[in-house]
Amino acid sequence: MIFNLVAGYFIETLAVLLAITYLVLAVYKDIRCWLAWIASSFLYLYVMYAANLYMEACLQIFYIAMGFYGWSQWSKESQKNSTFVIKTWELKQHAIAISTVILLAFVSGWALDTYTNAALPFIDALTTWGAIVATYMVAQKLLENWIYWFVIDAISVVLFYSRELYLTSFLFFVYLFIIYFGYKSWVRTIEGMNDQRK
């Protein structure tokens, strides 16, 4: 029992450190962020399953796959163009994305609540589907990914705290500050690109 607690704490700590590494590298648009992302996701797969957050555990499998996808996308674009090209979505695309997240969260939250012993199934489902969309946005270099992540991570602070994942809850609280600087950094990149076009 004590061994499991110590091992769990160590795994969660390492996952947190790798997750912070990912986000800092992403702020600086460094492709190595995806390696830290993949490693952290492997560790969090264990952590989330052990905490009965099954949607979050499944999310880690998706994260691992998206880590490889993100690496390939950023790698392809860097070969074509040395400039880090940031894109944005129109309001219609955001409306579709947000509506889809809410619908999927309701359906999967209901399924988890009905058929499993999942903790906080609706919130777990909401943050999971939101994170799936936000992860895709990062891979596509969409500026608004930072806004989506801010909302998701703010909810996740409460979710993880309620499951006594205090380190992870603190990590997501720290994320909120890093996200702010990430957004500002990417905005400056867009402004620089616009100045070059003039």
Helices and strands as residue ranges (DSSP letters): H 2-27, H 33-50, H 54-80, H 91-115, H 121-139, H 145-162, H 166-197
